[in-house]
């Protein structure tokens, strides 16, 4: 006979409040538990494993590029016990984590070139829409960065904005830091610091802002967070494989 747990028992095992367990059910994060005649919920090892998966996936506040939404989708599909789809989505999530880590590393390389005074020689230029597409962001977001003074855009004689490679590189840095939930003010300070102090340590600048810089959420080491998120996602994948019965 499968082991069963009360709400308080399973909450204690997971390390959350009983109300949190009820919220997991309300949000569709776990399979709906059966109930006793008195209305009390009956949780099983299935729910225990499901909660371990969701706690693991939510441990790191990764929010960039729709990644949190993808985590929520994985969890809700898991709760429906559609494990093949959940496994597929988890693999996609793992691939996206790798892509974001590559973006972060690329941004660091760009800043290192800036520190050494290396200029890009490319004369190729892009429109605002082409630039937004290259960066994978909306035109409105790009316009917002410009309005807040994070980048000064050149214009053609006809007044149309054009973006050169050095502009694209600067925007890649901005994108990285915004995905890490740094405020626009904090990003401006970091970019000014890079310009003013050629001896600055790039990784330190990106990962450990000054104490007075406002950070929207706790994410002060983006690359390390992505590394942790990948490890957690791999662990979640292993548990999902165990929950997925052989066909």
C-alpha positions in Angstrom: 0.0 0.0 0.0 1.3 3.5 -1.0 2.4 5.7 1.9 0.1 8.6 2.5 0.6 12.0 4.1 -1.5 14.7 5.7 -1.1 18.3 4.5 1.1 19.2 7.5 3.2 16.1 7.1 4.0 16.6 3.5 4.6 20.3 4.1 7.2 19.4 6.8 8.9 17.0 4.5 9.2 19.7 1.8 10.1 22.5 4.2 7.1 24.8 3.5 4.0 26.0 5.3 0.8 24.0 5.0 -0.8 26.9 3.3 1.9 26.7 0.6 0.9 23.1 -0.2 -2.7 24.2 -0.6 -1.6 27.0 -2.9 0.3 24.4 -5.0 -2.9 22.6 -5.5 -4.9 25.7 -6.2 -2.4 26.9 -8.8 -2.3 23.5 -10.5 1.3 22.8 -9.6 0.5 19.3 -8.2 -1.9 16.5 -9.1 -5.2 17.1 -7.2 -5.1 14.9 -4.1 -8.0 12.7 -3.1 -9.8 13.5 0.1 -11.1 11.6 3.1 -14.8 11.6 4.1 -14.0 14.5 6.5 -12.5 16.5 3.6 -8.9 16.2 4.6 -6.5 15.9 1.7 -4.6 12.6 1.1 -1.1 13.1 -0.3 1.1 10.3 -1.7 4.7 9.8 -2.7 3.6 11.1 -6.1 2.9 14.5 -4.6 6.1 14.4 -2.6 8.1 13.9 -5.8 6.1 16.6 -7.7 6.8 19.1 -4.9 10.5 18.3 -5.0 10.5 19.0 -8.7 8.8 22.3 -8.4 10.8 23.4 -5.4 14.0 22.6 -7.3 12.9 24.4 -10.5 11.8 27.5 -8.5 14.9 27.6 -6.3 16.7 30.1 -8.6 14.9 33.2 -9.7 15.7 33.0 -13.4 13.4 35.3 -15.2 15.1 36.2 -18.4 13.6 35.6 -21.8 10.4 33.8 -20.6 12.3 31.2 -18.7 10.1 31.4 -15.6 7.0 31.0 -17.7 8.6 27.9 -19.2 9.2 26.5 -15.7 5.5 27.1 -14.7 4.4 25.3 -17.9 6.7 22.3 -17.1 5.2 22.1 -13.6 1.6 22.4 -14.7 2.1 19.7 -17.4 3.8 17.5 -14.7 0.7 18.0 -12.4 -1.5 16.6 -15.2 0.9 13.6 -15.3 1.7 14.2 -18.9 5.3 13.2 -18.3 6.5 12.8 -21.9 5.6 16.5 -22.6 7.1 17.6 -19.3 10.3 15.8 -20.1 10.4 17.4 -23.6 9.8 20.9 -22.1 12.5 20.3 -19.5 15.0 19.5 -22.2 14.1 22.7 -24.0 14.5 24.6 -20.8 18.0 23.1 -20.3 19.0 24.1 -23.8 17.7 27.6 -23.2 19.8 27.8 -20.0 22.9 26.9 -22.1 22.0 29.6 -24.6 21.6 32.2 -21.9 24.9 31.3 -20.4 26.5 31.7 -23.8 24.9 35.1 -24.1 26.3 36.0 -20.7 29.8 34.9 -21.6 29.6 36.8 -24.9 28.6 39.9 -23.0 31.6 39.6 -20.7 33.9 39.2 -23.7 32.4 42.3 -25.2 33.0 44.3 -22.1 36.6 43.0 -21.9 37.2 44.3 -25.4 35.7 47.7 -24.3 38.2 47.7 -21.4 41.1 47.1 -23.7 39.9 49.9 -26.0 39.3 47.5 -28.9 36.9 49.1 -31.5 34.7 47.2 -33.9 35.6 47.9 -37.5 32.4 46.7 -39.1 30.4 49.4 -41.0 27.3 47.3 -41.3 24.3 48.9 -39.8 20.8 47.6 -38.9 17.4 49.2 -38.5 15.6 49.4 -35.2 13.5 46.3 -36.1 16.5 44.3 -37.3 18.3 45.2 -34.1 15.4 44.1 -32.0 15.2 40.8 -33.9 18.9 40.1 -33.5 18.6 40.7 -29.7 15.4 38.8 -29.4 13.6 41.7 -27.7 10.6 43.9 -28.6 11.0 47.3 -30.3 9.2 48.9 -27.3 11.9 47.5 -25.0 14.7 48.8 -27.3 13.0 52.2 -27.4 12.7 52.3 -23.6 16.4 51.7 -23.2 17.1 54.5 -25.6 14.7 56.9 -23.8 16.5 56.1 -20.5 19.8 57.1 -22.0 21.5 53.6 -22.0 22.5 54.0 -25.6 22.8 57.0 -28.0 21.6 56.0 -31.4 23.0 57.4 -34.6 20.7 58.6 -37.4 20.8 58.7 -41.1 20.3 62.0 -43.0 16.6 61.0 -43.4 16.3 60.7 -39.6 16.0 56.9 -39.4 17.9 55.3 -36.6 20.8 53.0 -37.4 22.7 50.6 -35.1 26.3 49.6 -35.7 28.1 46.7 -34.3 29.4 48.6 -31.3 25.8 49.6 -30.6 24.7 45.9 -30.9 27.4 44.9 -28.5 26.4 47.6 -25.9 22.8 46.4 -26.2 23.8 42.8 -25.6 25.4 43.9 -22.3 22.2 45.9 -21.4 20.0 42.9 -22.3 22.1 40.6 -20.0 21.8 42.9 -17.1 18.1 43.6 -17.5 17.5 39.8 -17.7 19.4 39.6 -14.4 16.9 42.2 -13.1 19.3 45.0 -12.6 17.6 48.4 -12.6 18.3 50.8 -15.5 20.1 53.1 -13.0 22.4 50.2 -11.9 23.1 49.3 -15.6 24.0 53.0 -16.4 26.4 53.0 -13.4 28.0 49.8 -14.5 28.5 51.0 -18.1 29.9 54.3 -16.9 32.3 52.5 -14.5 33.6 50.4 -17.4 34.1 53.5 -19.5 35.9 55.4 -16.7 38.0 52.6 -15.1 39.9 50.4 -17.6 41.2 48.3 -14.6 37.7 47.2 -13.6 37.1 43.5 -13.2 34.3 42.7 -15.6 32.9 39.7 -13.8 33.0 41.5 -10.5 31.2 44.5 -12.0 28.5 42.3 -13.4 28.0 40.0 -10.5 28.5 42.2 -7.5 27.0 45.7 -7.9 27.6 48.5 -5.4 25.4 48.2 -2.2 23.4 51.3 -3.1 22.5 50.0 -6.6 18.8 48.9 -6.7 18.3 45.3 -7.7 14.7 44.4 -8.5 15.1 40.8 -7.4 17.8 38.8 -5.7 20.0 37.7 -8.6 23.5 39.1 -8.0 25.4 36.4 -9.8 23.7 35.7 -13.1 26.1 33.1 -14.5 26.3 31.3 -11.2 22.5 31.3 -11.0 22.2 29.8 -14.5 24.7 27.1 -13.5 22.6 26.3 -10.4 19.4 26.4 -12.4 20.9 23.9 -14.9 21.8 21.5 -12.1 18.3 21.8 -10.6 16.7 21.2 -14.0 18.8 18.1 -14.5 17.7 16.8 -11.1 14.0 17.6 -12.0 14.5 15.7 -15.2 15.7 12.6 -13.4 12.7 12.6 -11.0 10.4 13.1 -14.0 12.0 10.1 -15.7 11.2 8.0 -12.6 7.6 9.2 -12.5 7.1 8.4 -16.2 6.0 4.8 -16.5 7.5 2.8 -19.4 5.2 2.6 -22.4 
